[in-house]
Amino acid sequence: MSHTARKRFGQHFLVDDGVIAAIVRAIDPRPGEAIVEIGPGLGALTQPLLERCGALTVVELDRDLAARLRKRAGLEVVEADVLTVDFATLAQRLARPLRVVGNLPYNISTPILFHLLGAVDRVADQHFMLQKEVVERMVAGPGGKDFGRLTVMLQWRYEIEPVLDVPPEAFDPPPRVDSAVVRMTPLREVPAVDAARLSEIVTVAFSQRRKLLRHTLGRWLEQHGQGAGFDLQRRAEEVPVAEYVALAAPTKTAA
């Protein structure tokens, strides 16, 4: 049974057997692991993962594809918008840390990455196919044009490693951009941080990238009685992740 890719779901189906095999090798699935695949589509990754690990949970929004996937033994199908799935609860039910994988819909890949941050303590690792430009932003260092809000909000919590570049012709239909596979491993030791405050700080800092921080973040820090010794004569992309994290450390109260 054929299936026409649906533009509203951002569907681009992986069809290159060599790329599929390389991704599965990178993931290295083992029996007994709690592997969750986001957006399995026609099952290009699903089947080889299932053959290696014996059981798999998939999250699929497209009802036609979900119905097709339910016919495969060993699959638990969660028919839902991935942005509504509670991954922490899923990990609790599976009683193991999650290994999350998937060819993410490019039109909502960033919201998915931020959504998964809420369950990072229940995740062993993540392997995702993404637009290559997004991966470059994820791994960027300070000082470059790719360093931004996404960079800071992911690097403070994950070790991020590009795994594989994937050309458009590996998909049907081919996307108009180059793609890449990335590995994200939660850091074992994480500084004590008010995550909501960090998000607010980073959002304010990058709200006007061309301006010096004294015009944006400086005002915010002054209003909140913070930032003593912080160099505001820089632009947002020039500040290392560790300095943003330090600004978001819990405020010490006097005894």
C-alpha positions in Angstrom: 0.0 0.0 0.0 1.4 3.3 -1.1 1.4 6.5 1.0 1.7 10.0 -0.3 3.9 12.3 1.9 1.8 15.0 3.6 3.2 18.4 3.5 1.3 19.6 6.6 3.1 16.9 8.6 6.5 17.8 7.1 6.9 14.3 5.8 10.1 13.3 4.0 10.6 9.5 4.0 14.1 8.1 4.3 14.7 5.6 1.5 18.5 5.2 1.2 19.5 1.8 2.6 23.1 2.8 3.1 22.1 5.8 5.2 19.5 3.8 7.1 22.2 1.2 8.0 24.6 3.9 9.1 22.1 5.5 11.4 21.2 2.1 13.0 24.9 1.4 13.6 25.2 4.8 15.3 22.3 4.1 17.5 23.5 0.6 18.3 20.1 -0.6 19.7 20.2 -3.6 22.2 17.4 -5.9 23.4 15.7 -4.7 26.5 16.3 -1.0 25.9 13.4 1.5 26.0 13.7 2.9 22.5 11.2 5.5 21.3 11.0 6.5 17.7 9.4 9.9 16.8 7.8 10.1 13.4 8.5 6.5 12.1 6.6 7.3 8.8 6.9 4.2 6.5 9.1 2.4 9.0 12.5 2.7 7.2 14.3 3.0 10.6 11.6 1.2 12.6 12.1 -2.2 11.0 15.9 -2.5 11.5 15.6 -1.1 15.0 12.9 -3.7 15.8 15.0 -6.5 14.4 17.8 -5.5 16.7 15.9 -4.7 20.0 12.7 -6.8 19.7 10.3 -4.2 20.9 9.8 -0.5 20.2 7.5 2.4 21.0 6.7 4.8 18.2 5.0 8.2 18.2 3.1 8.9 15.0 0.5 11.6 14.3 -0.6 10.5 10.8 -3.6 8.1 11.5 -3.0 6.2 8.3 0.6 5.5 9.1 -0.3 4.7 12.7 -2.8 2.1 11.5 -0.2 0.5 9.3 2.4 0.4 12.1 0.0 -1.3 14.5 0.1 -4.4 12.2 3.7 -5.0 13.1 4.5 -7.3 16.0 6.6 -5.8 18.8 5.5 -2.2 18.2 3.6 0.0 20.7 2.1 2.9 18.7 1.3 6.2 20.4 -0.9 8.1 17.9 -0.4 11.6 19.0 1.3 15.0 18.3 4.8 14.5 19.7 4.5 17.9 21.5 1.7 16.5 23.6 3.5 13.3 24.7 4.7 13.2 28.3 8.1 11.5 27.9 8.9 11.5 31.6 5.7 9.5 32.2 6.5 7.2 29.3 9.9 6.5 30.8 8.4 5.8 34.2 5.9 3.3 32.6 8.7 1.6 30.7 10.8 1.6 33.9 14.0 2.4 32.0 15.7 5.5 30.6 14.6 6.3 27.1 16.7 6.2 24.0 14.8 8.6 21.7 15.4 8.4 17.9 13.8 9.8 14.8 13.7 11.6 11.5 12.1 14.7 13.0 9.7 16.8 11.0 11.8 19.8 10.0 9.0 22.3 10.5 8.7 21.6 14.2 12.2 20.1 15.0 13.2 23.0 17.4 10.0 22.8 19.4 10.5 19.0 19.7 14.0 19.5 21.0 12.8 22.0 23.7 9.9 19.7 24.6 12.3 16.8 25.3 14.3 19.0 27.6 11.5 18.6 30.1 12.3 14.9 30.3 16.0 15.0 30.0 16.5 13.3 33.4 14.7 10.3 32.0 16.7 10.0 28.8 19.8 7.9 28.1 20.5 9.5 24.7 18.9 10.9 21.5 19.7 10.4 17.9 17.9 12.6 15.4 17.8 13.4 11.7 17.6 17.2 11.4 18.2 20.0 9.0 21.9 20.3 8.8 21.7 24.0 9.6 19.9 23.2 12.9 22.7 20.7 13.8 25.3 23.4 13.1 23.5 25.7 15.5 23.3 23.0 18.1 27.1 22.4 18.1 28.2 26.0 17.5 30.9 27.7 19.7 30.6 31.3 20.9 31.5 34.1 18.4 29.9 32.7 15.3 26.6 33.4 13.6 25.3 29.9 14.4 25.6 30.4 18.1 22.2 31.4 19.6 19.4 30.6 21.9 19.1 27.0 20.7 22.8 26.5 21.2 22.8 27.6 24.8 19.6 25.9 25.9 20.8 22.5 24.6 24.6 22.7 25.4 24.0 23.4 29.1 22.2 20.0 29.3 23.7 17.8 26.6 26.9 16.7 25.0 26.1 17.1 21.3 27.9 15.3 18.5 27.3 15.4 14.7 27.2 11.8 13.4 26.4 11.8 9.7 25.6 14.2 6.8 22.7 13.1 4.7 22.0 14.5 1.2 18.5 15.4 -0.1 18.4 12.5 -2.5 18.3 10.0 0.5 14.6 11.0 1.0 11.4 10.7 -0.9 10.3 13.4 -1.6 13.7 15.1 -1.3 13.8 18.1 1.1 15.2 21.4 -0.2 18.0 21.4 2.4 20.9 19.2 3.5 20.3 17.0 6.5 22.4 15.5 9.3 22.2 13.0 12.1 23.1 14.2 15.6 23.7 12.4 18.9 22.7 14.1 22.1 23.8 12.6 25.4 22.6 14.2 28.7 25.5 15.5 30.8 26.1 13.5 34.0 27.0 16.5 36.1 24.8 19.6 35.6 25.2 22.9 37.5 22.3 23.9 39.7 20.3 26.2 37.5 16.8 27.8 37.5 15.9 26.5 34.0 13.1 29.0 33.6 15.4 31.9 34.5 18.1 30.6 32.1 15.5 30.5 29.3 14.4 34.0 30.1 18.0 35.3 30.3 18.9 33.7 27.0 15.8 34.9 25.3 16.4 38.5 26.3 20.1 38.3 25.4 19.4 37.1 21.8 16.3 39.4 21.3 18.5 41.9 19.5 21.6 40.1 18.3 23.3 43.2 16.8 23.2 45.2 19.9 25.6 45.1 22.8 24.2 43.3 25.8 24.2 46.5 27.9 21.1 47.5 25.8 19.2 44.3 26.3 20.4 41.9 29.0 22.0 44.7 31.0 18.6 46.2 31.7 17.1 42.9 32.6 20.0 42.1 35.0 19.7 45.6 36.6 15.9 45.1 37.2 16.6 41.7 38.9 19.6 42.9 40.9 22.0 40.6 39.1 25.1 40.6 36.9 27.8 42.2 39.0 31.1 41.7 37.2 29.4 40.4 34.0 30.8 42.0 30.9 28.0 43.7 29.0 30.2 45.2 26.3 29.7 42.0 24.2 27.1 40.8 21.9 25.0 37.8 22.9 26.8 35.3 20.6 30.2 36.2 22.2 29.2 34.9 25.7 30.1 31.2 26.4 27.4 28.9 27.6 28.9 28.6 31.1 28.5 32.3 31.7 24.8 32.2 30.8 24.4 29.2 33.1 26.2 31.1 35.9 23.7 34.0 35.7 20.9 31.5 36.1 22.3 29.9 39.3 19.8 29.9 42.2 20.1 33.1 44.3 21.7 32.5 47.7 19.7 33.9 50.6 21.2 35.1 53.8 20.9 32.8 56.8 
